[in-house]
Amino acid sequence: MNFPDDLLYSPGHLWVRAQGGTVTVGISDFAQDQLGRVVYVDLPSVGQAVAAGQEMGAVESAKSVSDLIAPVSGRVAEINEALADNPAPLNDDPYASGWLARIELSGALPAELVDAAAYRKLVGA
Amino acid sequence: MTLETPLIGWHRQHGGKLIEFAGWSLPVSYQAGIVAEHLACRKAAALFDTSHMGRFRLAGPGALAFLRRTLSNDAARLGPGRSHYTFLSDPEGRPLDDAYLFRLPEGAYLLVVNAGNRGQDWAWLHGLDPSGAGLEDISAQMAMLALQGPLSSAVLGRVLGAEGLPAARNHCAWLDWAGGRVLVSRTGYTGEPHSYELFVEASQVGRLWTDLLEAGSGLGLMPAGLGARDTLRLEAGLPLYGHELRPDWPILSLPLARHGVALTPERGDFLGRAALERQAAELAGGQVAEVPCLIRGVAAQERGMMREGSPVLVEGRQVGELTSGTTVPAWRFKGGAPGDEHYSRAIGLACLERQVVAGQKVEIVYRGRALPGVVVNRLVKPGGNYLQPLL
């Protein structure tokens, strides 16, 4: 499994790419592997406030549904609209074209976010 | 201990994601994934290992009489090389299983039943005195594949020759193949206008599987797993036992079931006949008693999700619930054929109060959200060689 070193990872298995005051988030390779093929993703709305540790949407695979737990607190600035028509990038390209949302931070990054090495240990990879 | 089909080694070596289904270890998908496999079936072709299905052969002199008194459809209607949909009904007109009955070209019968019901069906048929029917379980000796999709005839022609392929739905024929023979049937579980099921000796199925994949490799043929098999059958509006057909629901709750029930006077009595006649009379007469609900298609009118168990509302009142539901991919059509772009849509089958008919606007409740949708008779329509999404 692939866990890029330039990203941070949340306990809810989302990755976070920090770029100043706005971060991009998506699901980790571990999460996509556990879910199986994603058939639908329920994303938050642009402008919606999200809170770290709280549900901000859901990912549906063929047989199960998993909540998307916001990895940071802030306001949703942009969502990956293309996933609505074709969620395949969530499985095939989770760190690039499978991104979920861009979030404007309302404060500092939560302490629960860990680096790739610590995340690898967490998921036993 | 899970059961394995003769193709288990191939599935493992080719990225099959194995899951347990009805006691069998089978791929839910291969590396391409459910979405790509579903789309391949609708535009080119898909190949499924369906050897987990139960196969019973009946070749005795009493086979026809036995089938006429135990199955809901009338086996006497089948000439050699023909097949039809049928049910194992209990005395109350409830389904023990739904099945396909084939009359082989040489006259023997082949009953194909659901994998999960095979043991129960076998015991049930044995409890109904099959003496003289020559009933045997040939599931292990004879393997089964499904080749489905608009290019399936072309793929099959490359392997078996174009001569002698059954041309009409529900026809079947033996074709010679590399010294052996294959029973080729124009049937399937995807709704595709071009669709085949293939029966071959278990020892030969590995070679038939790889020959078909090789023949179809330049045509877009893909191996497909149980996941796509389920989304394809759902899109085609076909029932899955345990979902649209349940052991405590009347058989005729499923409108499609009328194709598998023969209530003609000339065939005499059969198991469940009186109850099925009551159900049919109730549906014809309009009163509501034993069959309060019917299975209908439901299509979302906005992006969203629905699943089995989701309540279906009309103006805030619950009128039923989904028996199956998910998001399925569909091609955008251009000039009567699938184009290069695809999208996804939420669809389902639902058990709805009988007054709720096609065209009715509904809401489907899932995870606290009410998704606007509409009741439909069909979720796809045949467009020449293709199945085209409706809505």
Interface residues (C-beta under 8 A of the other chain):
Chain A: G36 R37 V39 Y40 D42 A58 E60 A62 V65 A84 D85 N86 P87 A88 N91 D92
Chain B: K17 V28 S29 G33 I34 V35 A36 G227 D230 T231 R303 G304 M305 R307 T326 T327 V328 P329 H342 Y343 S344 A346 R367
